[in-house]
Amino acid sequence: LKPLLPPIYIALPIGMVALVCLDKLLINIKKEVVFDLKNVKLLRILSWCCIVASAIAFVSFIVFVALRLYCDGIMLVVCVLEFFVGIIVRVIKNLFESAIIIKEENDLTV
C-alpha cells in the first residue's frame, strides 16, 4: 500500500479545504443564511476541490497502471465518483446563483 501514500498526501490539503468549506456552508445554513453570495463562493471552492481530487486520482491510476504497481478498478470508480460529485456541486452552485438573482429581484419589487 506504500504506492498509495503520495497521492493521498497530495490530495490531503485539498480535502482539508473542502472540509472547511463544507463546515462554513453548514454553519451558514444553520444560521438560516442560505441564499447568499458567500455560500455560492463556498460551493464553487467545494466543486473545484472535488474536481482536482478526481484529477489527482486519475493521474495516480494512470501512473499505477503504467508502472504496474497497484492497479485496482476501485481507484477508477473513486475518480469518476469524485468528478461526478464535483459536477453535482457545480450545478447546485449555479442554482444558488439563479435563486439569489430571483430573490434580489423579488426584494426590489413593491
N, C-alpha and C positions, 0 to 999 in steps of 0.2 A: 504493500500500500504506500510505500515511500514515493513513488512517482506521482501520487495524487496530491502530495503536500504543496508543491509550488503553485498549482492553480488555485488551491484553497487559500494560500497566503496572499495571492494576488487579488482574489475576489473578496477577501475579508474586509478591507476598508470600504468597498462598495456596499457590502451587506450592512455594515455599521451605519453608513449614510442612509441607506434605505430604512433601517430600523428607527433611526432618529426622525426621519421624515414621517414615517408611519405613526410614531408616537405623538409628534406635534399635530398631525392630522386628527388623530383620535381625541387629543386634548381639545382641539378647536371644536370638534363635533360635540363633545361632552359639554362645552360651554355654549352650545347652540349657535356657533358661528359657522354656518355651513356654506352658504354661497358667498365666498369671499375670495379675493384675488390671492391671498396668502395660501389658501387651500389649493388653488389652481397651480401655484408655483410648486407646492409640495408634491402634488400629483405628477407634475412634469418631471421633477427630480426623481421621484419613485419609478416612473416608467423608464427613464433613461438608465437608472441603476439596474433594472431588470434586463434591459436590452444589452447593456455592457456585460453583465454577468453571463448572459446567454452567449455572447461573442467569446468570452473567456472559456466557457465550457466547450464551445465548438472548436476553437483553436486547440484546446487541450486534447479533445477527442481526435482531431486530425493528427496531431503530433504523436499521440499514443499509438494510433493505427500505423503511422509511418515507421515508428521505431519498434513496433511490436512489443511495447512494454505492458500495457494493460488495456485491453480492448473489450468493452462491455457495452451492450446495447442500452443499458440503463443510462449511461452518460449521454448518449444521443437523445434519449427521451427527456432527460432533465434539461438539456439545451433547448429543445423545442418547447417544453413547458414554460421555461423562463421567458422565452421570446413571446409566447402566447400571452402570458400574464402581463408582460410589458405593453403589448398591443391593447389588451383589455383596459389597463390603467390609462393608456393614452386616449382611448375612446371615452372613458369616464371623465377625463380631464376636459376634453372637448365639450362634453355635455354640460359640465360645470360652467365653462366659459359662456356657452349659449344661455344657460339659466341665469347667469349674472347679468348678461345684457338684457334679457327679458325683465328681470327683477328691477334693474335700473330704469328701464322704460316705464314699468308699472308704477314705480315710486314717483316719477315725474308727472304721471297722469293725474289730473284733478278729478 
